[in-house]
Amino acid sequence: MRHPNSGRRRRQPSEASNGSSIASSRRSSFAQNGGNGTSSRKSSELKGPCERVIHSAQDSLFSTSSGWTNFRGFFNLSILLLVLSNGRVALENVIKYGILITPLQWLATFVEDYSFTSWPNLGLILGSNLQILTVFGVEKILERGWVGNAFAAVFYPLMVITHLTIPVVVTLKHTSKNPLWSVAMMSIYVIESLKFISYGHVNYWARDARRKISEIKSQVTELARKTSDPKQFWDLKEDLSMHQMASAYPSNLTIFNIYYFMAAPTLCYEFKFPRTPRIRKRFLIKRIVELIFLSFLIAALVQQWVVPTVRNSMRPLSEMEFSRCLERLLKLAIPNHLIWLIFFYTFFHSFLNLVAEILRFADREFYRDFWNAETIAYFWKSWNIPVHRFAVRHIYMPMTRNRFSKMNAFFVVFFVSAFFHEYLVSVPLKMFRLWSYYGMMGQIPLSFLTGKVIRGGRTGNIIVWLSLIVGQPLAILMYGHDWYVLNFGLTAARNHTVGI
């Protein structure tokens, strides 16, 4: 069978009208088409030397007008160069610093002190059950009508503020200088706070639907007394769609239901979540192995590659040596981005799928193709689906329904995100520099640039990746320098060096 491209001739520069059809014939490789021109070569060999045509009008392959699109070899070359260059940097790191990975030191952080008072983060996580039960109790009271929605409008803001303030007070008063456990604990508190908001919103919508249905029933009864014309009931048709939500309430108000939601890998509450028929043991084992191995790999890369680079950046940052600062930034960018990608897979794929499998939670869309994002806006919509769904459902849509502009709602979403980013960094480090906040708010003009000015495309995708590759290590260096100066002093930062 002949190849589809074997009978096609190359595009002539003068054939502009047939450009699109002719260009498609040059998307495959010459090597792939080598066996398809056998008959034409045989006929050419039968001709004499003077009868053979050597030249024809055609464009060079790198010209856009040639229509050539097969550059897979260059892609393979770039991957090979990337592996070789990063391998050289990793080898240089081992030669300069030796093996810095010490798993026993990681375990020492767990068993340093068995006193419960020395583990306030664990105590706070266990104590958060009190807030969960309080929210559940208030919803039961609201369902019975003992208090109105006005009480809920006051209770939930105060509840969320209190829930976010307690870990701040405890963390700032505790003498521990290791911020990792504080980050984990405060992340749990942030997740619980967002789930409280979703839980309160959905139950409020159910109570409101139940109230409207009772009003609709009275309207139907009144209309039935006046007329039998079905057209008179048409205006009530859309409101009847609330019946399903109202019928599931208040049977959802159970201890099991609220704790299932608190454990589920989602921030948006529903009366009934999709469930899988069974727990797949092989799938579960794979996710556990991935979680253990990749967590170890992240810790090893941080200790071996990131920590020495950050420590060696203290002096250039303190003395504001621009060229050295830039060199350290670029040196940190590679391992940081690699760790970020591994962390993304570890958390959003391995860990969340592990939790979902244990709970038989069927909705596994925790991320989308953020790697293809051509705009900053699409990146933030696709890389963290649970947060994106919460922001749209409980921030963006309520604001637009209350006649706020889309731009105002967009700004508020990024402001809330920037607040929580800074909350999870500044409080555990016990310093407030707002670098993370500024970085998140800077996504707004960058989103306008990639979406409205550049309008996506390959350039937009490059800008998205560049912002991640450069922005994150810049924030790490800024926080690392400020934390080191705060804990050890400016003089120590200027004099500190680790084999530069």
Disulfide bonds with the S-S distance in Angstrom:
none
